[in-house]
Amino acid sequence: MPHHDDQVPGYRHAVGIMLLNRQGQALVGRRINMPVTPAWQMPQGGIDPGETPIKAAMRELEEEIGTCKAEFVAESGAWLTYDLPADLARSMWGGRYRGQRQKWFVMRFTGSDADIDLATEHPEFDAWRWVVPETLPRLIVWFKRQLYIDILTEFREHCRCTDLGG
């Protein structure tokens, strides 16, 4: 279950982006490294040393979906965390973190679908699509489900979310 503390040791500092198109749908990508259980998620990634969260969010969009054609709409009021399952925590990020501490942003996509290009320098997704925000908790891996419900609850006014039951 996500914590909403500002100071949580053992978590990788990161950002997440709810990128919304003109119809209010959210962009999700299918993770390349999840062959058994397809994992669809919104763009996210680590914050580099000396980088602000908003700059990290724009960089992550460019690195993960090949474009940063987006405008800032809103920022989460708190940092949100999630825990990795123990077996993943031992293998991801050199075993240094138990999960991530993320600042989330809502951004409005200002480009066209043709601007999205997953063939980036270090691809993370092999497919992408626009989805109704309410479906996000059903698409994400189980250990991030509550985080996505919390994000939808906070950003409800920006994405016109109605049913957040997951």
Backbone as a printed PyTorch tensor [residue, N CA C, xyz], in Angstrom:
tensor([[[  0.8530,  -1.1890,   0.0000],
         [  0.0000,   0.0000,   0.0000],
         [  0.8850,   1.2340,   0.0000]],

        [[  0.6070,   2.2220,  -0.8410],
         [  1.4600,   3.3960,  -0.9050],
         [  1.4590,   4.1830,   0.3970]],

        [[  2.6010,   4.7490,   0.6750],
         [  2.7360,   5.6630,   1.8060],
         [  2.7110,   7.0650,   1.2370]],

        [[  2.3750,   8.0270,   2.0450],
         [  2.3350,   9.4050,   1.5600],
         [  3.2640,  10.2660,   2.3990]],

        [[  4.4030,   9.7000,   2.7800],
         [  5.3750,  10.4190,   3.6030],
         [  6.3630,  11.1400,   2.7030]],

        [[  6.8650,  12.2780,   3.1880],
         [  7.8810,  12.9940,   2.4310],
         [  9.2540,  12.3530,   2.5790]],

        [[  9.5640,  11.8070,   3.7230],
         [ 10.8700,  11.2070,   3.9850],
         [ 10.7130,   9.7110,   4.1810]],

        [[ 11.0110,   8.9410,   3.1540],
         [ 10.8910,   7.4910,   3.2460],
         [ 12.2110,   6.8890,   2.7480]],

        [[ 13.0240,   6.3250,   3.6550],
         [ 14.3060,   5.7500,   3.2300],
         [ 14.1110,   4.4890,   2.3970]],

        [[ 15.0650,   4.2300,   1.5100],
         [ 15.0350,   3.0110,   0.7140],
         [ 14.2310,   3.0860,  -0.5610]],

        [[ 13.7890,   4.2820,  -0.9400],
         [ 12.9890,   4.4280,  -2.1500],
         [ 13.7380,   5.2400,  -3.2020]],

        [[ 13.6420,   4.8030,  -4.4450],
         [ 14.2250,   5.5190,  -5.5770],
         [ 13.3370,   6.7240,  -5.8800]],

        [[ 13.9330,   7.9010,  -5.9890],
         [ 13.1750,   9.1040,  -6.3190],
         [ 12.8600,   9.0960,  -7.8050]],

        [[ 11.5800,   9.3030,  -8.1240],
         [ 11.1330,   9.1640,  -9.5010],
         [  9.9230,  10.0560,  -9.7610]],

        [[  9.5030,  10.0670, -11.0130],
         [  8.3160,  10.8080, -11.4320],
         [  7.4090,   9.8770, -12.2220]],

        [[  6.1410,  10.2490, -12.3170],
         [  5.1850,   9.5600, -13.1580],
         [  4.3510,  10.5970, -13.8880]],

        [[  3.9100,  10.2560, -15.0810],
         [  3.1730,  11.2070, -15.9020],
         [  1.8700,  10.5970, -16.3840]],

        [[  0.7550,  11.2550, -16.0430],
         [ -0.5340,  10.9170, -16.6300],
         [ -0.6900,  11.8660, -17.8180]],

        [[ -0.3880,  11.3510, -19.0030],
         [ -0.4600,  12.1460, -20.2190],
         [ -1.8400,  11.9590, -20.8240]],

        [[ -2.5960,  13.0450, -20.9140],
         [ -3.9760,  12.9850, -21.3970],
         [ -4.0910,  13.5900, -22.7950]],

        [[ -4.8450,  12.9270, -23.6670],
         [ -5.0970,  13.4850, -24.9890],
         [ -6.3170,  14.4150, -24.9330]],

        [[ -6.7030,  14.9360, -26.0670],
         [ -7.8180,  15.9030, -26.1150],
         [ -9.1500,  15.2850, -25.7010]],

        [[ -9.2570,  13.9470, -25.7910],
         [-10.4850,  13.2580, -25.4000],
         [-10.4790,  12.8640, -23.9190]],

        [[ -9.4060,  13.1990, -23.2010],
         [ -9.3130,  12.8570, -21.7890],
         [ -8.8350,  11.4420, -21.5170]],

        [[ -8.2970,  10.7820, -22.5410],
         [ -7.7580,   9.4390, -22.3640],
         [ -6.2920,   9.5270, -21.9410]],

        [[ -5.8370,   8.5230, -21.1840],
         [ -4.4650,   8.4870, -20.6830],
         [ -3.6180,   7.5490, -21.5430]],

        [[ -2.3770,   7.9490, -21.7610],
         [ -1.4520,   7.1190, -22.5190],
         [ -0.8510,   6.0490, -21.6060]],

        [[ -0.8370,   4.8120, -22.0930],
         [ -0.1420,   3.7220, -21.4200],
         [  0.7410,   3.0100, -22.4330]],

        [[  1.8500,   2.4860, -21.9410],
         [  2.7470,   1.6910, -22.7630],
         [  2.8560,   0.2940, -22.1840]],

        [[  3.0890,  -0.7000, -23.0600],
         [  3.2680,  -2.0800, -22.6030],
         [  4.7630,  -2.3350, -22.4220]],

        [[  5.1410,  -2.6760, -21.1890],
         [  6.5440,  -2.9000, -20.8480],
         [  7.1390,  -4.0330, -21.6830]],

        [[  8.3220,  -3.8080, -22.1960],
         [  9.0140,  -4.8140, -23.0000],
         [  9.4310,  -6.0040, -22.1400]],

        [[  9.8950,  -5.7340, -20.9340],
         [ 10.4910,  -6.7890, -20.1110],
         [  9.4880,  -7.5640, -19.2580]],

        [[  8.2410,  -7.6330, -19.6690],
         [  7.2120,  -8.3590, -18.9200],
         [  6.5080,  -9.3510, -19.8530]],

        [[  7.2140, -10.3650, -20.3570],
         [  6.6210, -11.2540, -21.3630],
         [  5.5120, -12.1650, -20.8530]],

        [[  5.5590, -12.5880, -19.6030],
         [  4.5650, -13.5290, -19.0990],
         [  3.2400, -12.8350, -18.8180]],

        [[  3.2960, -11.7500, -18.0620],
         [  2.1060, -10.9740, -17.7460],
         [  2.2780,  -9.5840, -18.3490]],

        [[  1.5930,  -9.2870, -19.4420],
         [  1.7460,  -7.9520, -20.0270],
         [  1.4370,  -6.8680, -18.9940]],

        [[  2.3150,  -5.9020, -18.9110],
         [  2.1510,  -4.8180, -17.9470],
         [  2.0420,  -3.4930, -18.6940]],

        [[  0.8870,  -2.8880, -18.5910],
         [  0.6590,  -1.5770, -19.1930],
         [  0.8070,  -0.5430, -18.0940]],

        [[  1.5330,   0.5250, -18.3590],
         [  1.7110,   1.5640, -17.3580],
         [  1.8620,   2.9180, -18.0140]],

        [[  1.6530,   3.9490, -17.1990],
         [  1.9020,   5.3060, -17.6480],
         [  3.4070,   5.5530, -17.6010]],

        [[  3.9030,   6.5090, -18.3890],
         [  5.3360,   6.8080, -18.3670],
         [  5.7980,   7.1890, -16.9620]],

        [[  6.9840,   6.7320, -16.6120],
         [  7.5670,   7.0470, -15.3130],
         [  9.0610,   6.8130, -15.3850]],

        [[  9.7970,   7.3310, -14.4160],
         [ 11.2280,   7.0810, -14.3890],
         [ 11.9150,   7.8740, -13.3020]],

        [[ 13.1790,   7.5880, -13.1190],
         [ 13.9700,   8.1860, -12.0550],
         [ 14.3100,   9.6430, -12.2920]],

        [[ 14.5960,  10.3150, -11.1980],
         [ 15.0470,  11.7020, -11.2300],
         [ 16.5690,  11.6920, -11.1470]],

        [[ 17.2280,  12.3170, -12.1050],
         [ 18.6840,  12.3930, -12.1100],
         [ 19.1690,  13.4010, -11.0720]],

        [[ 20.4010,  13.2280, -10.5720],
         [ 20.9490,  14.1920,  -9.6050],
         [ 20.9000,  15.6200, -10.1470]],

        [[ 20.4150,  16.5500,  -9.3270],
         [ 20.3250,  17.9550,  -9.7130],
         [ 19.1470,  18.3000, -10.5980]],

        [[ 18.3170,  17.3410, -10.9230],
         [ 17.1770,  17.5420, -11.8240],
         [ 15.9150,  17.8010, -11.0040]],

        [[ 15.0920,  18.7340, -11.4460],
         [ 13.8130,  18.9620, -10.7810],
         [ 12.8260,  17.8900, -11.2430]],

        [[ 11.8000,  17.6210, -10.4430],
         [ 10.8140,  16.6180, -10.8750],
         [ 10.1640,  16.9410, -12.2240]],

        [[  9.8120,  18.1900, -12.4760],
         [  9.1510,  18.5200, -13.7460],
         [ 10.1010,  18.3170, -14.9290]],

        [[ 11.3750,  18.6580, -14.7540],
         [ 12.3530,  18.4240, -15.8330],
         [ 12.5230,  16.9200, -16.0570]],

        [[ 12.5310,  16.1510, -14.9670],
         [ 12.6270,  14.6910, -15.0940],
         [ 11.4140,  14.1430, -15.8440]],

        [[ 10.2380,  14.6770, -15.5660],
         [  9.0210,  14.2120, -16.2360],
         [  9.1040,  14.4760, -17.7460]],

        [[  9.5480,  15.6510, -18.1200],
         [  9.6570,  15.9610, -19.5500],
         [ 10.7120,  15.0760, -20.2190]],

        [[ 11.8350,  14.8520, -19.5430],
         [ 12.8810,  13.9800, -20.0800],
         [ 12.3660,  12.5540, -20.2370]],

        [[ 11.6310,  12.0700, -19.2290],
         [ 11.0990,  10.7060, -19.2900],
         [ 10.1230,  10.5390, -20.4550]],

        [[  9.2990,  11.5380, -20.7220],
         [  8.4060,  11.4490, -21.8840],
         [  9.2170,  11.2690, -23.1560]],

        [[ 10.2520,  12.0790, -23.3030],
         [ 11.1100,  12.0000, -24.4960],
         [ 11.7910,  10.6300, -24.5810]],

        [[ 12.3060,  10.1370, -23.4580],
         [ 13.0220,   8.8590, -23.4500],
         [ 12.1060,   7.6570, -23.6470]],

        [[ 10.8870,   7.7220, -23.1570],
         [ 10.0060,   6.5540, -23.2070],
         [  9.0490,   6.5430, -24.3920]],

        [[  8.5470,   7.7130, -24.7970],
         [  7.5750,   7.7220, -25.8990],
         [  8.0210,   8.5870, -27.0770]],

        [[  9.2640,   9.0840, -27.0270],
         [  9.8370,   9.7680, -28.1730],
         [  9.3710,  11.1880, -28.4130]],

        [[  8.6400,  11.7580, -27.4780],
         [  8.1880,  13.1370, -27.6390],
         [  7.9810,  13.7790, -26.2760]],

        [[  8.1550,  15.0810, -26.2440],
         [  7.8370,  15.8280, -25.0160],
         [  6.8100,  16.9110, -25.3540]],

        [[  5.9690,  16.6270, -26.3410],
         [  4.9120,  17.5560, -26.7260],
         [  3.7860,  17.4620, -25.7050]],

        [[  3.9730,  18.1790, -24.6200],
         [  3.0130,  18.1340, -23.5250],
         [  3.0990,  19.4220, -22.7380]],

        [[  1.9720,  19.8000, -22.1550],
         [  1.9630,  20.9800, -21.2930],
         [  1.5170,  20.5790, -19.8960]],

        [[  2.1230,  21.2050, -18.9140],
         [  1.8360,  20.9420, -17.5100],
         [  0.3930,  21.3140, -17.1890]],

        [[ -0.2810,  20.4280, -16.4340],
         [ -1.6380,  20.7010, -15.9620],
         [ -1.6700,  20.7440, -14.4380]],

        [[ -1.1200,  19.6930, -13.7970],
         [ -1.1750,  19.6190, -12.3370],
         [ -0.0760,  18.7030, -11.8190]],

        [[  0.2210,  18.8570, -10.5330],
         [  1.2340,  18.0690,  -9.8400],
         [  0.6100,  17.4600,  -8.5910]],

        [[  0.9900,  16.2420,  -8.2640],
         [  0.4600,  15.6230,  -7.0480],
         [  0.8820,  16.4290,  -5.8310]],

        [[ -0.0060,  16.4970,  -4.8590],
         [  0.2740,  17.2660,  -3.6570],
         [  1.3600,  16.6520,  -2.8050]],

        [[  1.5030,  15.3460,  -2.8580],
         [  2.4880,  14.6400,  -2.0440],
         [  3.2870,  13.6910,  -2.9320]],

        [[  4.3880,  13.2280,  -2.3840],
         [  5.1510,  12.1600,  -3.0170],
         [  4.4460,  10.8550,  -2.6530]],

        [[  4.3060,   9.9760,  -3.6300],
         [  3.6290,   8.6970,  -3.4250],
         [  4.6520,   7.5780,  -3.5660]],

        [[  4.5290,   6.5510,  -2.7460],
         [  5.4710,   5.4400,  -2.8350],
         [  4.7350,   4.1340,  -3.0950]],

        [[  5.4880,   3.2050,  -3.6650],
         [  4.9950,   1.8390,  -3.7650],
         [  6.1650,   0.9100,  -3.4870]],

        [[  5.8530,  -0.2580,  -2.9660],
         [  6.8510,  -1.2810,  -2.6800],
         [  6.8690,  -2.3220,  -3.7840]],

        [[  8.0510,  -2.7430,  -4.1550],
         [  8.2080,  -3.8500,  -5.0840],
         [  8.0420,  -5.1620,  -4.3250]],

        [[  7.5880,  -6.2130,  -4.9880],
         [  7.6340,  -7.5290,  -4.3430],
         [  9.1000,  -7.8490,  -4.0110]],

        [[  9.3330,  -8.6180,  -2.9550],
         [ 10.6940,  -8.8730,  -2.4660],
         [ 11.6280,  -9.4100,  -3.5510]],

        [[ 11.1600, -10.3300,  -4.3980],
         [ 12.0390, -10.8880,  -5.4340],
         [ 12.4530,  -9.8360,  -6.4560]],

        [[ 11.5520,  -8.9320,  -6.8010],
         [ 11.9010,  -7.8420,  -7.7180],
         [ 12.8150,  -6.8210,  -7.0490]],

        [[ 12.5730,  -6.5210,  -5.7900],
         [ 13.3950,  -5.5460,  -5.0700],
         [ 14.8540,  -6.0000,  -5.0280]],

        [[ 15.0800,  -7.2940,  -4.9490],
         [ 16.4530,  -7.8050,  -4.9190],
         [ 17.1360,  -7.6920,  -6.2720]],

        [[ 16.3610,  -7.7300,  -7.3570],
         [ 16.9720,  -7.7430,  -8.6870],
         [ 16.9500,  -6.3940,  -9.4060]],

        [[ 15.9920,  -5.5300,  -9.1020],
         [ 15.9040,  -4.2400,  -9.7970],
         [ 16.8140,  -3.2000,  -9.1650]],

        [[ 17.3400,  -2.3200,  -9.9840],
         [ 18.1820,  -1.2060,  -9.5340],
         [ 19.3010,  -1.6800,  -8.6150]],

        [[ 19.8490,  -2.8540,  -8.9230],
         [ 20.9520,  -3.3980,  -8.1400],
         [ 20.5860,  -3.7530,  -6.7130]],

        [[ 19.2870,  -3.9100,  -6.4400],
         [ 18.8500,  -4.2690,  -5.0990],
         [ 18.9460,  -3.1370,  -4.0870]],

        [[ 19.1640,  -1.9080,  -4.5610],
         [ 19.3550,  -0.7620,  -3.6540],
         [ 18.0550,  -0.2040,  -3.0890]],

        [[ 16.9160,  -0.4840,  -3.7340],
         [ 15.6620,   0.1480,  -3.3330],
         [ 14.5670,  -0.8840,  -3.0940]],

        [[ 13.6920,  -0.5710,  -2.1910],
         [ 12.5330,  -1.4440,  -1.9380],
         [ 11.3310,  -1.0360,  -2.7820]],

        [[ 11.4260,   0.1380,  -3.4210],
         [ 10.3450,   0.6470,  -4.2600],
         [ 10.6890,   2.0300,  -4.7670]],

        [[  9.6740,   2.7690,  -5.1530],
         [  9.8850,   4.1200,  -5.6660],
         [  9.0620,   5.1300,  -4.8940]],

        [[  9.6210,   6.3130,  -4.7760],
         [  8.9570,   7.4910,  -4.2140],
         [  8.7680,   8.4330,  -5.3980]],

        [[  7.5220,   8.6620,  -5.7910],
         [  7.2430,   9.3580,  -7.0420],
         [  6.4400,  10.6390,  -6.8450]],

        [[  6.7900,  11.6360,  -7.6460],
         [  5.9900,  12.8430,  -7.8040],
         [  5.2660,  12.6550,  -9.1370]],

        [[  3.9390,  12.7880,  -9.1080],
         [  3.1360,  12.5590, -10.3050],
         [  2.6610,  13.8680, -10.9140]],

        [[  2.5580,  13.8750, -12.2350],
         [  2.1090,  15.0460, -12.9920],
         [  0.9920,  14.6510, -13.9500]],

        [[  0.0470,  15.5560, -14.1280],
         [ -0.9170,  15.4430, -15.2200],
         [ -0.4130,  16.3960, -16.2890]],

        [[ -0.3400,  15.9060, -17.5170],
         [  0.0700,  16.7330, -18.6490],
         [ -0.9030,  16.5110, -19.7880]],

        [[ -1.1310,  17.5650, -20.5400],
         [ -1.9990,  17.5110, -21.7130],
         [ -1.1060,  17.3240, -22.9390]],

        [[ -1.3830,  16.2810, -23.7210],
         [ -0.6120,  16.0050, -24.9310],
         [ -0.9500,  17.0480, -25.9830]],

        [[  0.0650,  17.6970, -26.5440],
         [ -0.1510,  18.7690, -27.5120],
         [  0.2030,  18.3500, -28.9330]],

        [[  0.6680,  17.1280, -29.0870],
         [  1.0360,  16.6500, -30.4090],
         [ -0.0510,  15.8130, -31.0300]],

        [[  0.3510,  15.0390, -32.0380],
         [ -0.5580,  14.0840, -32.6760],
         [ -0.0150,  12.6820, -32.4090]],

        [[ -0.8350,  11.6690, -32.6270],
         [ -0.3880,  10.2980, -32.3990],
         [  0.8860,   9.9800, -33.1780]],

        [[  1.0710,  10.6070, -34.3300],
         [  2.2700,  10.3660, -35.1460],
         [  3.5420,  10.8340, -34.4370]],

        [[  3.4180,  11.7040, -33.4450],
         [  4.5870,  12.1840, -32.6980],
         [  5.1050,  11.1500, -31.6970]],

        [[  4.3050,  10.1560, -31.3790],
         [  4.7100,   9.1470, -30.4050],
         [  5.5240,   8.0780, -31.1270]],

        [[  6.7470,   7.8690, -30.6500],
         [  7.6770,   6.9450, -31.2890],
         [  8.3880,   6.1360, -30.2040]],

        [[  8.0530,   4.8750, -30.0940],
         [  8.6230,   4.0210, -29.0550],
         [ 10.0330,   3.5450, -29.3880]],

        [[ 10.4960,   3.7820, -30.6050],
         [ 11.8390,   3.3620, -31.0110],
         [ 12.8620,   4.3790, -30.5080]],

        [[ 12.9600,   4.4720, -29.1860],
         [ 13.8800,   5.4070, -28.5480],
         [ 15.2420,   4.7470, -28.3660]],

        [[ 16.2040,   5.4870, -27.8370],
         [ 17.5560,   4.9550, -27.6430],
         [ 17.5670,   3.7070, -26.7550]],

        [[ 16.7710,   3.7250, -25.6960],
         [ 16.6390,   2.5790, -24.7850],
         [ 15.1500,   2.2660, -24.6260]],

        [[ 14.5530,   1.5510, -25.5830],
         [ 13.1030,   1.3090, -25.5520],
         [ 12.6510,   0.6080, -24.2680]],

        [[ 11.5220,   1.0680, -23.7370],
         [ 10.9170,   0.4490, -22.5590],
         [  9.5570,  -0.1540, -22.8790]],

        [[  8.9200,   0.3360, -23.9470],
         [  7.6000,  -0.1340, -24.3380],
         [  7.6590,  -0.7220, -25.7400]],

        [[  6.8360,  -1.7530, -25.9880],
         [  6.7490,  -2.3060, -27.3440],
         [  5.3990,  -1.9920, -28.0020]],

        [[  4.4960,  -1.3600, -27.2490],
         [  3.1960,  -0.9440, -27.7830],
         [  2.6680,   0.1740, -26.8840]],

        [[  1.7510,   0.9620, -27.4240],
         [  1.1210,   2.0110, -26.6280],
         [ -0.3160,   2.1760, -27.0950]],

        [[ -1.1230,   2.7930, -26.2310],
         [ -2.5140,   3.0830, -26.5880],
         [ -3.0710,   4.1310, -25.6270]],

        [[ -4.1780,   4.7190, -26.0270],
         [ -4.9270,   5.6390, -25.1760],
         [ -6.0200,   4.8390, -24.4860]],

        [[ -6.2020,   5.0610, -23.1810],
         [ -7.2320,   4.3350, -22.4380],
         [ -8.0440,   5.3010, -21.5930]],

        [[ -9.2540,   4.8830, -21.2870],
         [-10.0840,   5.6380, -20.3550],
         [ -9.3980,   5.5520, -18.9860]],

        [[ -9.1720,   6.6680, -18.3000],
         [ -8.4340,   6.6350, -17.0360],
         [ -8.9490,   5.6230, -16.0110]],

        [[-10.2540,   5.4130, -15.9590],
         [-10.8090,   4.4910, -14.9770],
         [-10.2810,   3.0630, -15.1280]],

        [[ -9.7710,   2.7070, -16.3150],
         [ -9.2590,   1.3520, -16.5290],
         [ -7.8260,   1.1690, -16.0410]],

        [[ -7.1480,   2.2370, -15.6930],
         [ -5.7310,   2.1460, -15.3150],
         [ -5.4520,   1.1490, -14.1860]],

        [[ -6.2190,   1.1280, -13.0950],
         [ -5.9090,   0.1570, -12.0380],
         [ -6.0030,  -1.2990, -12.4890]],

        [[ -6.7910,  -1.5900, -13.5080],
         [ -6.9040,  -2.9580, -14.0000],
         [ -5.7550,  -3.3280, -14.9350]],

        [[ -5.0820,  -2.3310, -15.4900],
         [ -4.0050,  -2.5800, -16.4500],
         [ -2.6370,  -2.6940, -15.7870]],

        [[ -2.4590,  -2.0450, -14.6480],
         [ -1.1440,  -1.9740, -14.0050],
         [ -0.8630,  -3.2660, -13.2310]],

        [[  0.4200,  -3.5410, -13.0030],
         [  0.7880,  -4.7070, -12.2020],
         [  0.1890,  -4.5540, -10.8070]],

        [[ -0.0940,  -5.6700, -10.1560],
         [ -0.8310,  -5.6750,  -8.8890],
         [ -0.2020,  -4.8090,  -7.8160]],

        [[  1.1340,  -4.7560,  -7.7520],
         [  1.7610,  -4.0260,  -6.6510],
         [  1.7390,  -2.5060,  -6.8290]],

        [[  1.3020,  -2.0170,  -7.9910],
         [  1.1210,  -0.5730,  -8.1970],
         [ -0.3560,  -0.1780,  -8.2460]],

        [[ -1.2510,  -1.1310,  -8.0650],
         [ -2.6880,  -0.8670,  -8.2340],
         [ -3.1910,   0.2430,  -7.3050]],

        [[ -2.8670,   0.1670,  -6.0190],
         [ -3.3410,   1.1910,  -5.0800],
         [ -2.7610,   2.5540,  -5.4240]],

        [[ -1.5190,   2.5910,  -5.8610],
         [ -0.8990,   3.8470,  -6.2940],
         [ -1.7180,   4.4780,  -7.4160]],

        [[ -2.1160,   3.6760,  -8.4020],
         [ -2.8940,   4.2000,  -9.5150],
         [ -4.2800,   4.6680,  -9.0610]],

        [[ -4.8820,   3.9630,  -8.1260],
         [ -6.1670,   4.4120,  -7.5810],
         [ -5.9890,   5.7550,  -6.8860]],

        [[ -4.9120,   5.8970,  -6.1090],
         [ -4.6310,   7.1660,  -5.4270],
         [ -4.4050,   8.3040,  -6.4220]],

        [[ -3.6830,   8.0260,  -7.4990],
         [ -3.4200,   9.0360,  -8.5340],
         [ -4.7280,   9.4670,  -9.1860]],

        [[ -5.5650,   8.4980,  -9.5320],
         [ -6.8500,   8.8210, -10.1500],
         [ -7.7330,   9.6370,  -9.2120]],

        [[ -7.7220,   9.2970,  -7.9480],
         [ -8.5180,  10.0450,  -6.9760],
         [ -8.0520,  11.4940,  -6.9050]],

        [[ -6.7410,  11.6740,  -6.8330],
         [ -6.2110,  13.0450,  -6.7410],
         [ -6.4420,  13.8370,  -8.0260]],

        [[ -6.3070,  13.1900,  -9.1650],
         [ -6.4040,  13.8940, -10.4430],
         [ -7.7850,  13.7840, -11.0830]],

        [[ -8.7730,  13.3840, -10.3180],
         [-10.1330,  13.1730, -10.8220],
         [-10.6460,  14.3320, -11.6770]],

        [[-10.4690,  15.5480, -11.2000],
         [-11.0060,  16.7120, -11.9250],
         [-10.3500,  16.9230, -13.2860]],

        [[ -9.1480,  16.4170, -13.4680],
         [ -8.4250,  16.6190, -14.7270],
         [ -8.7410,  15.5540, -15.7630]],

        [[ -9.1860,  14.3760, -15.2950],
         [ -9.4220,  13.2870, -16.2500],
         [-10.8670,  12.8350, -16.2730]],

        [[-11.7370,  13.5200, -15.5730],
         [-13.1530,  13.1890, -15.5520],
         [-13.3860,  11.7480, -15.1190]],

        [[-12.6550,  11.2820, -14.1090],
         [-12.7840,   9.9070, -13.6160],
         [-14.0830,   9.7570, -12.8380]],

        [[-14.7450,   8.6310, -13.0500],
         [-15.9940,   8.3970, -12.3310],
         [-15.9380,   7.1530, -11.4600]],

        [[-15.4840,   6.0240, -11.9990],
         [-15.4590,   4.7650, -11.2470],
         [-14.0260,   4.3740, -10.9750]],

        [[-13.5720,   4.5140,  -9.7220],
         [-12.1870,   4.2340,  -9.3810],
         [-12.0270,   2.9120,  -8.6370]],

        [[-12.9810,   2.0470,  -8.7290],
         [-12.9240,   0.7940,  -8.0010],
         [-11.8380,  -0.1600,  -8.4500]],

        [[-11.2700,   0.0280,  -9.6320],
         [-10.1930,  -0.8300, -10.1010],
         [-10.7210,  -2.0940, -10.6230]]])
